[in-house]
Amino acid sequence: MGAATYPGRVSDPMSLRMLLKQMCVYPGHQFRADDISLRDTTLFPTFVGSKQLTDAYLLGLAVEHRAKLATLHRRIDPSTVLGGNQAYFKIP
C-alpha cells in the first residue's frame, strides 16, 4: 500500500499503520504466522524472480494455513507453489 506503483498509494507511515489496524478488525480477519521458508523445496518446487517473490511467499503462507490469498494482482503464477491453484483467489 505504500509502494510508489500501488494504486491509491498511502505514503505516510502513520496513515499506513492506522489503515492496517482498521483492516485487522474486519470480521473474519485471522492472523497468519510467518512460519514457512522459501528454502522449503516441497512447498516451493520452483523459484521465482525477485518481482514475484513476495507474492509467492504470501501464497505459500495461504497454502500452509489452508487459507486463500485474495488479491487484485493478476501476475501471480499459482503453479509456482505446491497447492497454489487452490489457495489463489483473484478479486474480480
BELDA-V891654 format. One record per residue. RES is the residue in one small letter. SS is DSSP state (H for helix, E for strand, - for the rest). OMEGA is omega in whole degrees, -180 to 180 (999 if undefined). NEAR is the number of other ideal C-beta (glycine too) atoms within 12 Angstrom. Layout:
# BELDA-V891654
res=<RES RES>
ss=<SS SS>
omega=<OMEGA OMEGA>
near=<NEAR NEAR>
This chain:
# BELDA-V891654
res=<m g a a t y p g r v s d p m s l r m l l k q m c v y p g h q f r a d d i s l r d t t l f p t f v g s k q l t d a y l l g l a v e h r a k l a t l h r r i d p s t v l g g n q a y f k i p>
ss=<- - - - - - - - - - - - H H H H H H H H H H H H - - - - - - - - - - - - - - - - - - - - - - - - - - - - H H H H H H H H H H H H - - - - E E E - - - - - - H H H - - - H H H H E E E - ->
omega=<180 -179 -177 -178 -178 178 -179 -176 173 -172 -178 -177 179 177 177 179 180 178 178 178 179 -179 -177 179 177 175 180 178 177 177 176 -179 178 -170 175 180 174 177 -179 -176 174 180 -179 -177 175 -179 -177 178 -174 -179 -179 -173 -179 180 179 179 179 176 176 176 179 179 -177 -177 180 -179 176 170 178 -174 172 -176 -176 -174 179 176 -176 -180 179 180 178 -176 -176 -178 -180 -176 -175 178 177 177 -178 999>
near=<21 17 14 9 10 14 10 13 14 20 14 12 12 12 16 19 15 15 21 18 13 14 16 15 11 12 7 11 14 14 13 22 10 13 13 23 14 25 11 19 13 16 27 28 17 19 19 25 13 11 14 25 18 20 28 37 30 32 40 40 31 31 29 26 21 13 23 24 32 19 22 16 24 12 17 31 21 30 19 29 36 23 25 32 19 17 31 29 20 17 12 7>
